[in-house]
Structures are given as C-alpha cells and as structure tokens.
Amino acid sequence: MEISKSSERRSGLAPVHDAATRILVLGSFPSPASLAAGQYYGHPQNQFWRLMGTILGVPLHALPYPERIGHLLRHGIGIWDVYQSCVRPGAMDADIRAGKANDFVSLLRQMPCLVRLCFNGKTAARFAPCLTALAAAGREVTACVLPSSSPAYTLSFAQKLERWRKGVSAA
C-alpha cells in the first residue's frame, strides 16, 4: 500500500466501546493503512492484535476484524485515539501536525465501568495527565503507558508483551 504524503487534514476512526468497557486503549492516530482499511491497527506489521490476542488467549490477528472487536468488547476493552483529526503526511507519529483532540468528555460519560486508560506509545501518553484526571472524576481510574505496538518501535515482541500484559491485566 502506498503511503500518502498529502498535507490534507485527515479524520480518525470512531471509538470502539460499550457501557461495560473497563479498559480503554488509546493510540495516537490511525496509520494511512488503518484509515484505508477502516480498522484500528490495520497495518499487518502492527503488533497490536498479536499482543492483545496473546494476552486474551485468542488468535485475534487471524480473525476477521468484526470478530476481533467482539472479543475485545467481551473482555471489557475499548479502543480509540487521542487525536480526532490531524495533518499527517506519513505514517509515523512524528509526522502528526495540527492535531485536534477527540471529545473525551462525551466518551467517558458513556463508560461508567472504566477503570484503566492504556496509552499505546509516547505520543498518545502526552494526554495521560489530563485524561486520567478527567476520567477519574468521581471514580478511581488509573493509567499506564505501554510501548508502541508499531513495528517502528524496535522493542522485541516478548518485551512488549510483558509490559502490555502487566498494563492491560492490571484492571
């Protein structure tokens, strides 16, 4: 798939969640491959689905996307991104410009069971202090920063898995 070098503003994907969501995994913004597929973590080299599948004991990466989402929701896990839209001429987080944050106030009201925010990488983690405070209004919500599931982040899969397992399982 060819990566767009456009400087046009792009919009992200809708959140994946329900009222029983306890853990919300927040990335930065979908890659061009994910946007083209209309799927979170749609690039085949992104390790998100392998990581979550290993943690949940289900081969998520081998399932059709709707089934992947179903498994996450049954385990109380939602997905979204910190940016609603941005200019991103490449696929790297470092390429993100003029980012507009998502409307977390509205979303968090829809998740009364939320107890954990997991930030997928350092770019998303920039939002951790304000979102943790916002989510915790009247309830206990913790946060963790996970190593990016992107193939560009060169930590080994085993090292990522260890940290992801601790972060996602803590809720």
Helices and strands as residue ranges (DSSP letters): E 9-11, E 23-27, H 32-37, H 48-56, G 60-62, H 65-74, E 77-81, E 83-87, G 93-95, E 97-101, H 104-109, E 116-120, H 122-125, H 128-135, E 142-146, H 157-169
